[in-house]
Amino acid sequence: MAAAAGSAFQVPANGKYDFDTTYNRFGSHSTKFDQQIRVYGKGSVDVGMGIADIDFKAAPCITDALSARMKHENWGYLDMGEATPMMTEAIAAWNKKHYGIDIDPNTMVLSAGVHPGLIAALITFSPKGSRVLLQTPTYNGFYSDLAFSQTKAEDVPLKFVGGKFAMDFEEFEKRIAHDTHTFILCNPQNPTGNCWSAEDLTKIGEICLRHRVIVLSDEIHCDWIGKGQKYTPFASLPNKAIVNNSLTFKAASKSFGLAAHKLAWFHSTNPDLLARVKVNHRADLNTMGIVANQAAITQGDEWLRQANEYVDGTHDMVVNYISDKIPMLKVHRAQGTYLTWLDVTAVAEKINSKQLAADYNKSKAANMPNLTPEQMVERFFVKNAKVHLNSGTGYGTGGANHMRMNIGTSRKLVETALNNMASACKSASTNTNLF
Ligand SMILES: Cc1ncc(COP(=O)(O)O)c(C=O)c1O
């Protein structure tokens, strides 16, 4: 499965990967671009900035490995007895090299995504109807995992102090009830981009341990870290009792743009927790997913380092642009991820998004879902800027008046989006027609 050595797909001659050339994803059945066209109509969206994947052309080592495997034109069942240790050893080596953490490959379980792993863990530890702690705003997909496991969200809002998001430890502890058995931690945090410190993680870990709440640490965004920031794996905390009370869920899909290849993993130092989750978890993996992921994590370091540097610079560009030219938006500098969490309160007020939503919900066809004020702001940017952002609606408490903007794309496209959004904001009014 190794990539053919020395092929044309390897490192560019000048050693610099190209993230500047806009890579056209229209017509590839992509959620980020094509789904928005399906929803809003042909020609309606120029820049998709919603779902969390990157628009960059894949690292050459990935294309190289996939192309090599393509040449063997048979797609029969994969020998997982061979593929599993190959992957888990590569994942352990990646984690050791990048984060200095030792993960025993035998404590790792491959999965078809972070979602299937999380759902299996929720089904295992949190009975139907029981509460799951979330720190909000948080990744909207967690709510679908709760729906799947028929559990209930207990939103604990993050605090915003001194221009930064922070955990509210006191409130978190207060919200733990007799039927709270799990907490989904997001580290680094989607959508705020926060990287939690060892101190944060230890404090929250201690609370969970004290109350017998198992920590499900989703660290899928861990490879996108800004300059001067640090990702601390939950499993690297020095307090072993805290670590033994957790499972970590990860993938290389955010790191290398491999979401459609369906491969992720989870691990725990606690064999009992792991064994219990495994009973509720089945992963049917695919050959190309294994090939792509193995190539990425064994050969993709330099590509990812450069991609990180590029996105980090784009974060600065976005913050500067918005601060200088779009007074109706507020943004704080994310520490990691390629996500930007925007406060759109002024836009919502200017277009009277509450009234727009109320009017729409009164007159809509009975079979259509209600829309929220944030979804009106989402429509506003599609209709007036041809930019699709994710509405804050699904991100739990704290999502009101917010939008998530994905900047994992060429700076040219980000600039187009910002220019369009700036003029849309300038001409925003209560007469905006969104339908
Ligand atoms: C925090 C977080 N967890 C999980 C996922 C989805 O993971 P997967 O595609 O591996 O199921 C995402 C995707 O956006 C995410 O942001």
The ligand as an ORCA input file, in Angstrom:
! r2SCAN-3c Opt
* xyz 0 1
  C     -15.385     18.478     16.357
  C     -15.772     17.532     15.256
  N     -15.959     16.240     15.526
  C     -16.310     15.343     14.573
  C     -16.503     15.752     13.264
  C     -16.920     14.758     12.222
  O     -16.048     13.670     12.252
  P     -16.187     12.455     11.247
  O     -16.362     13.000      9.879
  O     -14.880     11.720     11.437
  O     -17.329     11.618     11.717
  C     -16.324     17.111     12.940
  C     -16.582     17.578     11.568
  O     -16.757     18.741     11.314
  C     -15.948     18.008     13.955
  O     -15.745     19.312     13.692
*
